[in-house]
Amino acid sequence: MRILNLKLQNFRNYDQLNIEFNPCKNLIIGKNTMGKTNIVEAIYVLAFTKSFRGSKDNILINFGSDHARIEGTVENNGKNDYKILLNGVDKKVFINNNPVSRLMDYLSHIN
């Protein structure tokens, strides 16, 4: 399984971020508190619909915003587009623009 790109909107310290990943290796470098771990966290949220930090979803939304969006394309026996929408109260999950109503359906799709 390989992530091809990541798009963030209002996620943690990012207003907007678009990353195209290299198929071989990728380095995420920067000074302290610049958002390196937030990129890793966004990938984790895209994969598991929750943060590895154990925080509530509303903490993932950029301060002053009312929503966050995490999108990514994953290649694993074909390409699939994943999207997580957070509004502080609700979480919506989409695979290839189709809503996923149950978390287990989502998790079985990525394995």
N, C-alpha and C positions, 0 to 999 in steps of 0.2 A: 504494500500500500504506500502511495506517495502523494503528498499534497503538492498541487501545482501552483496554486495561488491563494492569497488570503486578502480579504477586503474587510476593513473595520470602519465603522462609523460610530462615533460617540462611545467608544469602548475604552474604559479606564482613562489614560491620559491622551488618547488619540481622538482628535476630531474626525480625521480621515486618514486612512493608511491603505495603500495598495501595494502588495508584494507579489512578484512573480518569482517562484523558487527555481533555482538551478536543479536539474535532475541528478546531479552528482553530489555536491556538497554545498552547504550554506553556512555562513558565519553571521552571527548576530552580535555586533560589537557596539559599544558606546559607553559613555560615562555612567556613573551611578545615578539612579533615579530617572533615566532617560526612557525607560519603557521596554527593555529587553525581555524581562520576565513577563510583561503584559502580552507580548507577542506569543510567547510559549503558552501562556494561560489561554489566550484566544483560540489557539489550535486545540488545546485540551477541551475547552468549552464546545468547540465545533464537533469534537469527537464524542464527548460524553454528556453534553448538555448541562454541565455544571462545572464549577471552578474546583481546581485542586486545592485552593486555599480555604475551602469550606465556607466561604462567605456567601451571604445572601445575594440573589441576582441583582438587586437594586444597587449594590456596591459596585457592580461592573459597569454601570452607566456613568459616563463622563459627568462631572459636577456641572450643574446648570442645564443639563439636557434631560429630556423626558423619555428618551428611548436609546437603545443601542442595537447595532446590527453587526453580525459576524457572518461572513460568507467565505466559502472556499470550494475549490474544485479538487476532488480526490480521484486518483487513478488507481483502480483495483479491478481488474477484469472489465475494463471500460471506465468511462469518466462519469462521475456523478457530482452534481452541484448541491452543496449543503448550505442551509441558511438558518440562523437562529435570530429571532427578534425578541428583544426584551423591552418591557416598558415599566419595570419596577413592580408591577402587580402580576403580570401575565408573561408567559413565555410561549412563543410559537416556533415550531420546528418544521422545516420544509426540506424535502429531498427532490431535486429536479422540479422545483416550484410546486410540488404536491404536498399539502399539509400532512404531517404525521401526527396522528391523534394519540398514539401510545408510545411511551418511551421504549418499551421492549421491541416494538416494530423498528424503531430507529436504530437501536443497538444491534439488532440482528442484521440490519442492512449493512452496517459498517464492518462487521466481523467477517 
